[in-house]
Amino acid sequence: MERSKKEWTGWRFPILLLSAMGLSTIGDFVYLVAINLLVYNMTDSAAAVAGLWVVGPAAAILTRFWAGSVIDRANKRRMMIWTDIIRGILVALVPFMTSVWGVYILLWFISMAKSFFAPASLTYTTTLVPEAKRKRFNAFYSLTTSGAFIIGPAIAGALVIIGSVDIAIWINAASFFVSALILGWLPNVDAEKTAGLNPLSVRAIAEDFKIVMDFGKSRILFIVILGIYLVFTLMTFAMDAQEVVFTQRVVGLSEVEYSLLISITGIGALLGAGAVALLAEKLSIRMLFGGGLLLVSIGYLMYAFSQSFAMISAGFMILGFFNAFANTGYTTWYQYQVPLELMGRVTSLYGVVLSVFQILFVLGMGWMADIVSLRLTIIILAALSLLSVLWLIAFMWMPKQRNIFLEADTKKV
């Protein structure tokens, strides 16, 4: 009884943090669906809806250059609270916009706020959650995000059917305020950790960039592994960007079958997140990170070669299920490798690089698909993603390099 009480006390704050971050994630999915519907109703234009997918990444790229410098100098809990409040206010204003340009402007600032929230929440989580509990926490967070992937769009659809798009957006705005309220109950774990940093300025941002570069030069193996993971992420992102076209035009699925495929993927992700939440402490970082990515890449390979609904469903179920394992392993490894005082800046700069290359890869894939064929393009990307994972696994088992993965597993719950 005493032990159970002690365990609950140790998990009280992490559970509150999971609740707040889960609400924010559900909110992201709800307003994404609702704003797409709103813009389409306003304009009856597919191009206007496509513009929503450009505004967010563009805002993120321009914000992340300097967001890390702000995050590492700020109180992370307060920043998370304020970005939730700002997102709540901005989302609530969306239905009052009379033109699509007003929606774009609000979405730009919402995306800017999210660019602060994500790195700040990672840094705060790493500070709040003890090393011995991080793997399990990340597993539960994966379960939360997988649930949001299914629940968010479902909530948005139900609210639109019951009420209207405006009501769905306002209820979504309220979820950000509730998230901010929950965050207010959490402790200020980093109140005194920014005293040694120079005041924020253009010169300070330039110095921070140099500090991050120097960190990378001193941790070459970390950068190599991060680079391999970046390559894998880019390959899968490029494949995802052509998912609708590939499944319907190349494989020949109907709209109903495609909708069912998305549901199957979501169910796979939810089951995988549940499994990793139960098994996280019994599996090493190498098994979660490397093994998870290997099976995800196999799922994409099945997707690339699929000729029927059954085969593509099996591939999506596999990649959805094991994506939770890979994310848990990667996040835990990353938290262990990056110093807390640099985490905001390193994460933000990495995010800039990822966003820029994502845009380039998507454009390059479209060009390549016109020259050869979409199926061959998808097969090449799936094969390259598998090769990158095999390269990563080789690092994990090399005697001189594997310690970078083994260290995190020395911390027991």
C-alpha positions as semicolon CSV with decimal commas, in nm:
position;residue;x (nm);y (nm);z (nm)
1;M;0,000;0,000;0,000
2;E;0,282;0,238;0,096
3;R;0,470;0,150;-0,225
4;S;0,161;0,217;-0,441
5;K;0,116;0,555;-0,274
6;K;0,482;0,640;-0,336
7;E;0,456;0,535;-0,704
8;W;0,145;0,751;-0,751
9;T;0,321;1,049;-0,591
10;G;0,615;1,001;-0,829
11;W;0,382;0,990;-1,131
12;R;0,138;1,265;-1,027
13;F;0,311;1,549;-1,214
14;P;0,399;1,341;-1,524
15;I;0,032;1,235;-1,551
16;L;-0,080;1,598;-1,533
17;L;0,176;1,686;-1,801
18;L;0,051;1,401;-2,021
19;S;-0,306;1,528;-1,980
20;A;-0,214;1,883;-2,080
21;M;-0,001;1,778;-2,377
22;G;-0,268;1,529;-2,485
23;L;-0,534;1,803;-2,489
24;S;-0,306;2,027;-2,696
25;T;-0,243;1,743;-2,942
26;I;-0,615;1,665;-2,975
27;G;-0,672;2,036;-3,025
28;D;-0,420;2,040;-3,311
29;F;-0,610;1,763;-3,491
30;V;-0,953;1,918;-3,427
31;Y;-0,868;2,263;-3,564
32;L;-0,678;2,111;-3,857
33;V;-0,995;1,932;-3,972
34;A;-1,229;2,218;-3,882
35;I;-1,022;2,492;-4,048
36;N;-0,992;2,285;-4,366
37;L;-1,372;2,260;-4,376
38;L;-1,413;2,629;-4,296
39;V;-1,180;2,744;-4,573
40;Y;-1,340;2,509;-4,825
41;N;-1,687;2,639;-4,732
42;M;-1,562;2,999;-4,763
43;T;-1,389;2,959;-5,100
44;D;-1,506;2,632;-5,260
45;S;-1,142;2,610;-5,373
46;A;-0,907;2,313;-5,334
47;A;-0,613;2,549;-5,392
48;A;-0,720;2,763;-5,094
49;V;-0,730;2,451;-4,874
50;A;-0,387;2,345;-5,004
51;G;-0,258;2,687;-4,896
52;L;-0,326;2,590;-4,534
53;W;-0,060;2,319;-4,567
54;V;0,198;2,574;-4,684
55;V;0,135;2,847;-4,427
56;G;0,209;2,628;-4,122
57;P;0,549;2,488;-4,233
58;A;0,658;2,829;-4,369
59;A;0,582;2,996;-4,035
60;A;0,760;2,716;-3,850
61;I;1,077;2,750;-4,060
62;L;1,101;3,126;-4,006
63;T;1,024;3,095;-3,633
64;R;1,251;2,807;-3,537
65;F;1,567;2,996;-3,633
66;W;1,534;3,205;-3,319
67;A;1,273;3,015;-3,111
68;G;1,537;2,792;-2,948
69;S;1,725;3,095;-2,815
70;V;1,404;3,223;-2,655
71;I;1,309;2,882;-2,515
72;D;1,643;2,817;-2,345
73;R;1,623;3,161;-2,178
74;A;1,259;3,137;-2,070
75;N;1,068;2,952;-1,803
76;K;0,947;2,645;-1,996
77;R;0,625;2,595;-1,799
78;R;0,519;2,957;-1,843
79;M;0,604;2,945;-2,212
80;M;0,389;2,634;-2,258
81;I;0,102;2,802;-2,070
82;W;0,124;3,122;-2,274
83;T;0,152;2,944;-2,609
84;D;-0,157;2,740;-2,518
85;I;-0,344;3,059;-2,424
86;I;-0,231;3,236;-2,743
87;R;-0,336;2,939;-2,957
88;G;-0,672;2,928;-2,778
89;I;-0,738;3,299;-2,845
90;L;-0,626;3,283;-3,207
91;V;-0,828;2,967;-3,282
92;A;-1,136;3,128;-3,122
93;L;-1,099;3,426;-3,361
94;V;-1,095;3,209;-3,677
95;P;-1,477;3,191;-3,727
96;F;-1,494;3,571;-3,720
97;M;-1,270;3,604;-4,027
98;T;-1,454;3,715;-4,339
99;S;-1,177;3,631;-4,588
100;V;-0,942;3,339;-4,635
101;W;-0,644;3,575;-4,592
102;G;-0,756;3,648;-4,238
103;V;-0,760;3,272;-4,168
104;Y;-0,410;3,238;-4,320
105;I;-0,277;3,518;-4,097
106;L;-0,424;3,359;-3,783
107;L;-0,290;3,018;-3,886
108;W;0,055;3,174;-3,934
109;F;0,059;3,297;-3,573
110;I;-0,091;2,970;-3,444
111;S;0,194;2,783;-3,616
112;M;0,447;3,023;-3,463
113;A;0,308;2,951;-3,116
114;K;0,327;2,577;-3,184
115;S;0,693;2,620;-3,288
116;F;0,760;2,740;-2,933
117;F;0,537;2,488;-2,758
118;A;0,691;2,170;-2,904
119;P;1,061;2,230;-2,812
120;A;0,962;2,388;-2,478
121;S;0,749;2,085;-2,386
122;L;1,033;1,845;-2,476
123;T;1,278;2,039;-2,258
124;Y;1,029;2,069;-1,972
125;T;0,946;1,697;-1,992
126;T;1,316;1,607;-1,979
127;T;1,357;1,825;-1,670
128;L;1,040;1,712;-1,490
129;V;1,053;1,337;-1,558
130;P;1,345;1,153;-1,393
131;E;1,575;0,959;-1,626
132;A;1,451;0,627;-1,486
133;K;1,091;0,711;-1,583
134;R;1,147;0,872;-1,924
135;K;1,111;0,558;-2,134
136;R;0,776;0,472;-1,978
137;F;0,659;0,836;-1,993
138;N;0,747;0,856;-2,364
139;A;0,557;0,531;-2,421
140;F;0,247;0,678;-2,254
141;Y;0,290;0,999;-2,452
142;S;0,300;0,793;-2,773
143;L;-0,028;0,633;-2,659
144;T;-0,171;0,981;-2,600
145;T;-0,071;1,113;-2,943
146;S;-0,195;0,798;-3,117
147;G;-0,528;0,838;-2,940
148;A;-0,538;1,204;-3,046
149;F;-0,475;1,096;-3,408
150;I;-0,802;0,897;-3,394
151;I;-1,005;1,100;-3,142
152;G;-0,924;1,450;-3,275
153;P;-1,069;1,411;-3,627
154;A;-1,360;1,206;-3,485
155;I;-1,444;1,484;-3,237
156;A;-1,418;1,745;-3,513
157;G;-1,650;1,544;-3,739
158;A;-1,904;1,486;-3,463
159;L;-1,906;1,854;-3,361
160;V;-1,957;1,964;-3,721
161;I;-2,248;1,720;-3,762
162;I;-2,412;1,808;-3,428
163;G;-2,349;2,181;-3,443
164;S;-2,136;2,363;-3,698
165;V;-1,775;2,423;-3,802
166;D;-1,772;2,738;-3,586
167;I;-1,880;2,547;-3,274
168;A;-1,613;2,282;-3,339
169;I;-1,348;2,555;-3,361
170;W;-1,464;2,730;-3,041
171;I;-1,471;2,405;-2,842
172;N;-1,123;2,336;-2,979
173;A;-1,010;2,678;-2,853
174;A;-1,145;2,587;-2,509
175;S;-0,927;2,272;-2,506
176;F;-0,614;2,488;-2,527
177;F;-0,732;2,694;-2,228
178;V;-0,795;2,375;-2,026
179;S;-0,446;2,253;-2,120
180;A;-0,299;2,584;-1,996
181;L;-0,492;2,548;-1,669
182;I;-0,352;2,197;-1,610
183;L;0,001;2,319;-1,685
184;G;-0,049;2,584;-1,416
185;W;-0,062;2,307;-1,155
186;L;0,284;2,180;-1,250
187;P;0,605;2,292;-1,076
188;N;0,858;2,548;-1,199
189;V;1,141;2,298;-1,240
190;D;1,374;2,531;-1,432
191;A;1,316;2,861;-1,253
192;E;1,689;2,927;-1,195
193;K;1,845;2,757;-1,498
194;T;1,865;3,049;-1,743
195;A;2,074;3,290;-1,537
196;G;2,401;3,218;-1,721
197;L;2,269;3,305;-2,069
198;N;2,317;3,643;-2,238
199;P;2,006;3,860;-2,290
200;L;1,823;3,782;-2,612
201;S;1,947;3,983;-2,912
202;V;2,051;3,930;-3,274
203;R;2,409;3,884;-3,155
204;A;2,298;3,635;-2,888
205;I;2,106;3,434;-3,151
206;A;2,418;3,424;-3,371
207;E;2,624;3,310;-3,071
208;D;2,364;3,043;-2,992
209;F;2,390;2,916;-3,349
210;K;2,767;2,882;-3,305
211;I;2,720;2,705;-2,971
212;V;2,488;2,449;-3,133
213;M;2,739;2,400;-3,417
214;D;3,021;2,349;-3,164
215;F;2,805;2,097;-2,978
216;G;2,754;1,906;-3,303
217;K;3,128;1,905;-3,377
218;S;3,200;1,766;-3,030
219;R;2,935;1,494;-3,067
220;I;2,998;1,365;-3,418
221;L;2,843;1,023;-3,354
222;F;2,525;1,187;-3,221
223;I;2,503;1,406;-3,533
224;V;2,562;1,107;-3,763
225;I;2,282;0,909;-3,596
226;L;2,054;1,212;-3,598
227;G;2,135;1,258;-3,967
228;I;2,045;0,897;-4,046
229;Y;1,717;0,939;-3,860
230;L;1,658;1,262;-4,054
231;V;1,707;1,077;-4,384
232;F;1,457;0,811;-4,276
233;T;1,207;1,078;-4,169
234;L;1,241;1,261;-4,501
235;M;1,188;0,943;-4,703
236;T;0,872;0,851;-4,515
237;F;0,741;1,209;-4,524
238;A;0,784;1,220;-4,901
239;M;0,596;0,889;-4,934
240;D;0,317;1,014;-4,706
241;A;0,279;1,329;-4,916
242;Q;0,184;1,114;-5,219
243;E;-0,028;0,869;-5,021
244;V;-0,368;0,970;-5,163
245;V;-0,249;0,971;-5,524
246;F;-0,058;0,643;-5,489
247;T;-0,335;0,448;-5,315
248;Q;-0,613;0,562;-5,549
249;R;-0,444;0,603;-5,888
250;V;-0,169;0,339;-5,868
251;V;-0,312;0,072;-5,637
252;G;-0,670;0,147;-5,743
253;L;-0,842;0,194;-5,406
254;S;-1,179;0,367;-5,389
255;E;-1,242;0,665;-5,159
256;V;-1,424;0,435;-4,915
257;E;-1,130;0,190;-4,911
258;Y;-0,886;0,477;-4,858
259;S;-1,090;0,606;-4,563
260;L;-1,093;0,256;-4,419
261;L;-0,717;0,235;-4,471
262;I;-0,663;0,550;-4,263
263;S;-0,880;0,402;-3,986
264;I;-0,678;0,078;-3,995
265;T;-0,355;0,280;-3,965
266;G;-0,496;0,471;-3,668
267;I;-0,605;0,150;-3,496
268;G;-0,258;0,002;-3,558
269;A;-0,097;0,312;-3,408
270;L;-0,322;0,296;-3,101
271;L;-0,256;-0,077;-3,047
272;G;0,117;-0,022;-3,094
273;A;0,119;0,263;-2,845
274;G;-0,067;0,044;-2,594
275;A;0,183;-0,237;-2,647
276;V;0,486;-0,013;-2,605
277;A;0,335;0,138;-2,289
278;L;0,324;-0,214;-2,143
279;L;0,661;-0,333;-2,277
280;A;0,878;-0,019;-2,274
281;E;1,066;-0,103;-1,955
282;K;1,142;-0,456;-2,078
283;L;1,288;-0,339;-2,410
284;S;1,621;-0,161;-2,462
285;I;1,664;0,168;-2,647
286;R;1,818;-0,028;-2,934
287;M;1,517;-0,259;-2,958
288;L;1,268;0,028;-2,943
289;F;1,455;0,269;-3,169
290;G;1,626;0,037;-3,418
291;G;1,377;-0,250;-3,411
292;G;1,082;-0,015;-3,434
293;L;1,226;0,171;-3,734
294;L;1,316;-0,156;-3,906
295;L;0,958;-0,282;-3,889
296;V;0,819;0,058;-3,990
297;S;1,044;0,051;-4,298
298;I;0,921;-0,302;-4,378
299;G;0,565;-0,170;-4,356
300;Y;0,651;0,104;-4,607
301;L;0,816;-0,153;-4,836
302;M;0,494;-0,358;-4,833
303;Y;0,305;-0,038;-4,911
304;A;0,538;0,036;-5,206
305;F;0,491;-0,309;-5,364
306;S;0,122;-0,349;-5,277
307;Q;-0,121;-0,455;-5,547
308;S;-0,435;-0,497;-5,336
309;F;-0,625;-0,350;-5,042
310;A;-0,528;-0,647;-4,821
311;M;-0,154;-0,603;-4,881
312;I;-0,153;-0,227;-4,838
313;S;-0,364;-0,263;-4,520
314;A;-0,113;-0,509;-4,376
315;G;0,172;-0,268;-4,453
316;F;-0,010;0,027;-4,293
317;M;-0,102;-0,179;-3,987
318;I;0,264;-0,276;-3,938
319;L;0,403;0,074;-3,983
320;G;0,130;0,223;-3,763
321;F;0,187;-0,034;-3,488
322;F;0,567;-0,011;-3,471
323;N;0,589;0,365;-3,520
324;A;0,507;0,399;-3,149
325;F;0,807;0,180;-3,059
326;A;1,039;0,384;-3,282
327;N;0,915;0,720;-3,148
328;T;0,952;0,609;-2,785
329;G;1,305;0,482;-2,843
330;Y;1,415;0,788;-3,040
331;T;1,271;1,042;-2,794
332;T;1,425;0,868;-2,491
333;W;1,765;0,844;-2,665
334;Y;1,749;1,211;-2,773
335;Q;1,662;1,330;-2,423
336;Y;1,960;1,143;-2,284
337;Q;2,207;1,279;-2,543
338;V;2,123;1,651;-2,556
339;P;2,210;1,867;-2,251
340;L;1,908;2,039;-2,096
341;E;2,062;2,384;-2,128
342;L;2,093;2,334;-2,507
343;M;1,782;2,131;-2,579
344;G;1,561;2,416;-2,695
345;R;1,821;2,548;-2,940
346;V;1,927;2,206;-3,072
347;T;1,565;2,091;-3,119
348;S;1,462;2,413;-3,294
349;L;1,759;2,416;-3,532
350;Y;1,703;2,049;-3,613
351;G;1,339;2,136;-3,682
352;V;1,442;2,407;-3,930
353;V;1,666;2,165;-4,120
354;L;1,392;1,901;-4,123
355;S;1,122;2,144;-4,245
356;V;1,340;2,283;-4,527
357;F;1,436;1,938;-4,653
358;Q;1,077;1,816;-4,625
359;I;0,966;2,084;-4,870
360;L;1,257;2,009;-5,105
361;F;1,195;1,633;-5,089
362;V;0,824;1,668;-5,164
363;L;0,895;1,892;-5,465
364;G;1,175;1,660;-5,580
365;M;0,949;1,357;-5,549
366;G;0,682;1,521;-5,764
367;W;0,945;1,596;-6,029
368;M;1,083;1,240;-6,013
369;A;0,734;1,087;-6,040
370;D;0,681;1,280;-6,364
371;I;1,008;1,148;-6,511
372;V;0,971;0,782;-6,415
373;S;0,657;0,658;-6,240
374;L;0,500;0,711;-5,900
375;R;0,528;0,342;-5,805
376;L;0,899;0,328;-5,892
377;T;0,952;0,652;-5,696
378;I;0,777;0,507;-5,390
379;I;0,975;0,181;-5,419
380;I;1,306;0,374;-5,436
381;L;1,213;0,584;-5,130
382;A;1,100;0,275;-4,935
383;A;1,425;0,094;-5,023
384;L;1,635;0,396;-4,920
385;S;1,447;0,421;-4,590
386;L;1,521;0,054;-4,522
387;L;1,891;0,102;-4,607
388;S;1,913;0,401;-4,372
389;V;1,763;0,192;-4,089
390;L;2,007;-0,094;-4,154
391;W;2,290;0,160;-4,140
392;L;2,155;0,287;-3,806
393;I;2,127;-0,068;-3,668
394;A;2,487;-0,134;-3,773
395;F;2,593;0,160;-3,554
396;M;2,388;0,021;-3,267
397;W;2,583;-0,305;-3,266
398;M;2,935;-0,180;-3,338
399;P;3,142;-0,219;-3,017
400;K;3,283;0,137;-3,033
401;Q;2,953;0,307;-3,112
402;R;2,690;0,110;-2,923
403;N;2,764;0,277;-2,587
404;I;2,571;0,583;-2,705
405;F;2,260;0,361;-2,694
406;L;2,350;0,145;-2,394
407;E;2,400;0,436;-2,150
408;A;2,032;0,527;-2,132
409;D;1,939;0,169;-2,046
410;T;2,152;0,174;-1,729
411;K;1,877;0,378;-1,558
412;K;1,618;0,145;-1,407
413;V;1,275;0,229;-1,273
